[in-house]
Amino acid sequence: MHNVDIDLVEMSLDVIKYAISRISDTDPKLGFPKKAEELKALVGETVTPQGIGGEKAFALFRDVLVKASVPIDHPRHLAFVPASPTRAAVMFDLVTSATSVHGAFWLEGAGCIFAENQAMEWLVSLTGLPEGAFGVFTSGGTEANLSAMVTAREYWRSLDPSRAHARGIVITSNGAHSSVVAMAKVIDVDVVLIETENEMTGRQLDETIAKMSREERSRVFAVIATGGTTNSGIIDDLAGIADICEKHRLWFHVDAAYGGGALAASSVRHLFNGIERADSVTIDPHKWLFSPYDCGAVIYREPALARKAHAQEGSYLDIFSDEGAQGFNPSDYQIQLTRRVRGLPLWFSLATHGTKRYEQAIERGIELAQIAGRLITEAEHTELVREPSLSCVLYRRIGWKAEDYRAWTYANHKSGFALVAPTKWRNPEGPETVSRFCFINPDTTEKDIADILDSMK
């Protein structure tokens, strides 16, 4: 199966040609999903005893399958949290796969891990955490949040032997990412939600703790704040929350999976003041730091605590602890053992373009949100729900109901024009369906925004 033949060489050239064509395309197509039965009729059985051949398989992918998928870097893909990996990062993702390096242990991946760590040093510098803080690249924010929560719980338990089997509690807001509640289920801890329409504040946190019973307070081990909510770009009162965490000796985690990229933008860096006091931070380079999926990161103030919580032992792993194999082992600091060197595309892109270009691209996303806010306010048929925050904009089409937003979303998507999805915003009267922009791609233009708004008339 590994023998190199002329067909494989020719297919490799086709793949490279496709990759080059894809990343240099100035007019990308916005794919639209098909039902499984439709795809089955078009593609047929592809996994067979004898195989269908690489040429046919690649043709099916190119002509059918990828066209039924949505490219996250389309300039008018403004739904959810899109992404816009640089061409350098995309190309180096191919190189990363081709290297076949196992990125869990220094013994096997020293050179590649060293490069990852140079990119990580820059990420850590953005947070302002003190010397000694460091982190590791993960598959995304969910794994990063989980790794941080496990570290926090294990540290809390280590402080008091009576907590060895105690069911802990984390406190967060209703604006926190869904992964926080989901991962709390994974590690079997309770979640106390602070209900707020805007940022979670230190005062709200202090009041919430004060209302708890003595038994409940004894089980609280962590507070999870958000550095840019995915729905509306809201940044919690990080400095105020840090004060309360210090007062009650609680682990302070900041989930900045989406918003963390804005730490590199001088225009909004002050909004994150207090993040330098966190015990752990989540940032997703595959969101606003222009890296391909899947690349998240978790950073720790005291990495030794994470290593104590996550390092695995096994007879066949013993050699990785030998003196001759010593170095930074990424698997020791998060829940994943086997891992690819997923930080390499980010490293190569940073090395290629420099951090100044990154700052400029992130500032452009913030600028696009402000432009959208102006266009929405100027139009007679739209209005802002709240002022733009980071690169998120919530707005309403005056007079529309939930079904109108859905119909408009599907019509624009199916035509290949744009993907802008509705969301919900909590008003005093109850949840309201509204529309939402999230700007990541610096290639999105003011005309793109204006045309999307005009399509709501």
Protein Blocks (a to p, Z undefined) as FASTA:
>chain_A
ZZccfklmmmmmmmmmmmmmmmmpcbdcddddddfklmmmmnopabdfkonbjklmmmmm
mmmmmmmcccfkbfklcghjdddddfklmmmmmmmmmnopafkbfklmmmmmmmmmmmmm
mmmmmnopaehiacdddfbjklmmmmmmmmmmmmmmmmpmklmmaccdddddfkbcfklm
mmmmmnopaddddddfbdcdfklmmmmmmmpcfklmmmpcbdcddehifklopacdfklm
mmmmmmnopacdddfklmmmmmmpmklmmmmgojlmpfbdcddfklmnopacdddddddf
blmlmmmmmoccdfklmmmmpmklgccdfklmcfbfbdcdfklmmmmmmmmnopmlmmmm
mmmmmmmmmmmmmmmmmpmkbccfbdcehjbccdddehiafklmmmmmmmmmmnomaccd
ddddddfkbpcdddddddfblmbcfklmmmmmmmmZZ
